[in-house]
Amino acid sequence: MAPIPALSLFSCGHMLESTVLVLAHILIGLAIAPYQYVPWVGEAPLWWKMFLITCGVLVAFIDHAGVYILKLCPWCSLDLQDKLKQLPVLTLLAGQVFYYSSLGQQFGAVTAWEMFGVGFVVPILIPSLLYMAFQKRKAAVADGSLLMPLCEDNVPTPTNRKQTSIGNLTGLNFAMESATAVWDPNSTAFPSSQAQSQVALTYLPFALAHTFTDVGVLIFMAIFWSMMDQDSRAILLRFYGLSDALAQ
């Protein structure tokens, strides 16, 4: 049996990572949709909740499976994907506000703010700050040793500048694409050159930070749901018709 190329192993890891994060995004949308309270207005209408779920699914695939979308639909460029997700992202941000407003109705404003603080600082802010600190330390290396060898005579091309720009927006997509650019597809060994090692060191911290963020938010959503009283927990079950299914 021929040995599996190292790039194939990397691709499998990337696909698994993307699948986990897509599912986490979708489940977060499903978790917050039933609990949408618009301040000074009241319970959000059903159409908003369904639109919120749709936006969650769309952003999940664009954020974490953009490379695969591009391969299946070459006309759907990463630039187009970033433009398509602008409105859904704003919708999801509004959905988060309405979600914590709903928690405020159930637990009181002070407790809701505490939940927001914990749910924002632990899974989102801390990993982001740690990753940004890591990136600052790696910035000179990434700009010099990672991208430059890909250019003839060490002169950046529009493609590489575009990759750098896209990487600031899509994260995992850029990490995967930059890895395939310097990782020998025919190699049966893990990277040993400085450029290939830097790709791994750039990709893995981002993957770990982003996984911690998305999965962490989902875990906190589950914790918040478990803290609700029985009637409030039943709202989610009734919204998806699970209460009748469980009763049977």
C-alpha positions, 0 to 999 in steps of 0.5 A: 500500500502506498503511503498517504501523502502528508498533505492528505493528512492535513486535508483530513484534519482541516475537513474534520476541523471545518465540520466541527465548527460548522456544526457548532455554528449551526447548533448555536443558532438553533439554541438562541433562536427560540429565545429572542426578546426585543427590548421594549417591544416583546417576543420576536416574531417567528419569521425573525427566528427562522431567518436567524437560523438560516443566517446561522447556517449560511455563516457557518458554511462560509466561515468554515467551509469556504474553501470547499464551497469554492472548489464546488462552485468556482464562481463563488469566490472568497471575496463574494463569500465575504460579501454574502455573509455581511448581512447574516453576521449583523443578523446574528449579532442582533440575535445575540443581543435579543438572546441576552435580553431574553435571559434578562427577562428570565434571570434579571438584568444583573444575572444576564449581564454576568452571563454575557460577561462570562460567555464573552470573555472566556470563550471569545475575548481570551482566545482572541487576545492570545491568538493576536499576541501569537500573530504579532510575534509571528508577523515578521516571520509570516511576512518574510519567510512564509509568503515571500518564498512563494514569489519569484525573486522574493517580490510579492505578487497580487495573488499573495497580497490577495491571499494575505487580505483574504486570510484576515477575513476567512482564517481557516480558509487562508490557513489551508490554502497557504499550506497547500501552496508550500506543502509538497502534495507528493510528499509522504513525510511531514514538513521539514523545511522552515516554510512548511513548519511555519505553515503548521505553526500558523494554522494550528494555533488559529484552529485551536483558538477558533475551536475553543471559541465556537465550541466554548460558546456552544457549551455556555449556551447549553449551561445557560439552558440548563440553568433555566426553569422547566417552563423556559427550557420547554420553550426550546423543546416546543419550538422544535417539536421535541416536547411531543416527541419526548412525551411519546 
